Amino acid sequence: MRRRPSRSLVAALLGIVACFAVAPAVVLLAAPAPPAAAADDEAGSCSKTATGNNYNGTNAERDLTSVFPDWVNAVSYPCEGYPADVRGIRLAPDAVELVVAGRLERRIPVSGATPIGLPDVVRLVDDPSWIREPSPGVIEILTAFVQAPGTSLLVAAPDVTEVRLVTGAPGVFFGGLKATARFDGVTVTSWDETTQSPSESSGAERPHVLYED
């Protein structure tokens, strides 16, 4: 059975807008940890199987076992047996890493200054099939986005006013392990690319937000 973390934040985005902060309120998601950069050829812990997650969110009829068993491990590498379409952006202390099916595909060094802003990640990745800014202040994420231990991320207005987690792609979620994220004046929502609106489909894989310590 999946062990519930002692301190966690889970926001299941069920086709509605989840507003983490409305200015001037600030939400700080944090789990203290000493900065620790991963080795270039290894990061995180691998999930043992591609099934076994019994988390159903707020809908008892949903079954997420076919999506991914341990979301924060979507960006771990090297890992065997991961689905080929599971992709993730890993924010490391000194780099932004793009991981596909348990393999490191690309590593983009960063200066190490913290916190790093989500728009900075968009510019560094520079690939709209992973993360993009279709209009000023609106950021769409099409993969898992995971902060490594010790990292700090800023998601705040006016640079960011809305974060859209695109529904339908495998393993899309936003979170971190022993990391800090600050959401200020930002709306976070699932997003249906076809309707260009928050997702209302009960059958689609659901993006969510999860921070664990």
LINQUIHU-V752067 format. One record per backbone hydrogen bond with DSSP energy under -0.5 kcal/mol. NH is the residue of the N-H (numbers start at 1). CO is the residue of the C=O. Records with the same first field share a line. If there is no record, write none. Layout:
NH->CO, CO
This chain:
9->211
11->209
12->10
13->11, 207
14->12
15->13
18->16, 188
19->17
20->18, 186
21->186
23->21
25->22
27->183
28->26
29->27, 181
30->28
31->179
36->149
42->39
43->77
54->52
56->54
59->56
60->58
62->59
64->55
67->64
68->64
73->70
74->71
75->72
76->73
77->43
78->102
79->102
86->83
87->85, 170
88->99
89->144
90->88, 97
91->89, 146
92->90, 95
95->92
96->108
97->90, 95
98->106
99->88, 97
100->103
101->86
103->100
105->98, 103
106->98
108->96
109->107
110->94
116->152
118->154
120->117
121->117
122->118
123->119
124->120
125->121
126->122
130->127
131->127
132->140
135->138
138->135
139->137, 162
140->132
141->164
142->130
144->87
145->173
146->89
147->175
148->91
150->178
151->148
153->180
154->116
155->182
157->184
160->156
161->137
162->137
163->187
164->139
165->163, 189
166->141, 164
167->191
168->205
169->166
172->169
173->143
174->208
175->145
176->210
177->147
178->212
180->151
181->29
182->153
183->27, 181
184->155, 182
185->25
187->161
188->18
189->163
190->16
191->165
192->197
193->191
196->192
197->192
207->205
209->11
210->174
211->9
212->176
213->7
